[in-house]
Amino acid sequence: MALYRSSLLLLISLGLALPLQAQKAHVVELHKQVLTLPERSFYVQQVVDARPDTTTLGQVHLGVLNRPVEVVLAGQAAPYLHEYLTQQLPARPTDRPLVLRITAMRVAETINYNSEVGKAQCTFEWYEPLPTGLYRRLGSAMGTASRSGMDVTGFHASNLVTAMQRSLEKVNLSTPAKAETPLVTFAQLRSPVDLAPSSQVYPVLEAEVINKGRYRTFHDFRDNTPDHSLPFEVETTANTEGNLAGTYKVHPYITDATGKHRPLPADTWGFSDGRNVFIRYQNAYFPLERHGNQLSFRVYSVQPGPLIIGAGGLLGAAVGIALSAATTHAYEHEFTIDITDGNVFNATNLTQVSGPVADSASVILYRFEGAKAGLPAVVLLNGIPQDSLQANTQRTLRLHHQSGPWRLSLRTPAGEASLDLQPSFRQNNFVECAVIAGAPPQLHAVPSKEGEFALRRINTWQQASAKRAIRTAAK
């Protein structure tokens, strides 16, 4: 299935930002670092490196100009870590053998105004080798570590070992593996695909044909159900400037009633041209890459401008490079996307970009009328009564992403008001309801801060009313 086609990588040199390949890599040596697991009951029989890119640990910054430099281990990851872990965690007669599978291992640096932060992340999976030559998955965990200072390049070895230790601390062999856990071969262990058992089937990963259209939300993408109500075209513009020659800017647009080209709406998550999927990031669109169930995209600038892809691009056999027209540094940023919840993570500097997307949205309706309380109103969703909403109270609706579209209504004897919902699945959604005697009700979607403030006012009113009732009853 040709859902995503891997990007061809190209690094450019602008000003003082030299290509990474031309610079000597920074080597991380672990053998002087101590890793202790006093409660362990295992030893590492073998290490398998299943990272999509096994050649690097990421990038760090060296010198007064903070040149981006590639980071590597002092040896190939699998044999090097096996030697190190054998030294640190020697086998004992009662220990069980485990095969350790590396799925992520990176170091990074964040440069602040007057300090730096060195970070490390390591994700291990552990498997039980069986007499049949197959392997049973027993668990996995991610470990992280960070340390601040004026120059943190020397901290990466200790950070990485701390991250490894925190991952291995989660190994628990007291709980037997589930009988239904699928067994895997050694070839599968080495493959850079997600081997975690899952009962979820995501249509976009199973589909032979990726539907063309605009994805308004992450769920539209995951369910392979793009919006077709807004036809758009994709314009590719050749770039002829210097090192960018042979690349193209990609610009999806719609044509309005006057014939003018307009960008896709701001609520666009991404789009598909029928062959490739592009994600929107900082007002530019970048091609997604797929390795098994792992999704990622690459940006070659801290603040990317319009997307530029390689000459093979949309019209050829493979999507090309993703560069920024405003590139001022020659190091790339790789972003990963969690197919289960849409979480976007900058895997290069190990920072969160956007949080997880829930499968259900929370819509909170509220009425605050104080002493001028009107009659109760009926809440309807797509014409079906849900609940009554009295004055100075709130109600919460849960909307599953596959149950839309949603039309919210509020009905009173004086009339009915309706509102088409486009809820966020990352945060609570608030709808202000107003009921005035003799007039139709009103519904207004309000920002989160306004809604949260209104709920606090309602809570204060309810507490004051309860105290007044107690005083009245005591008289």
Disulfide bonds with the S-S distance in Angstrom:
none
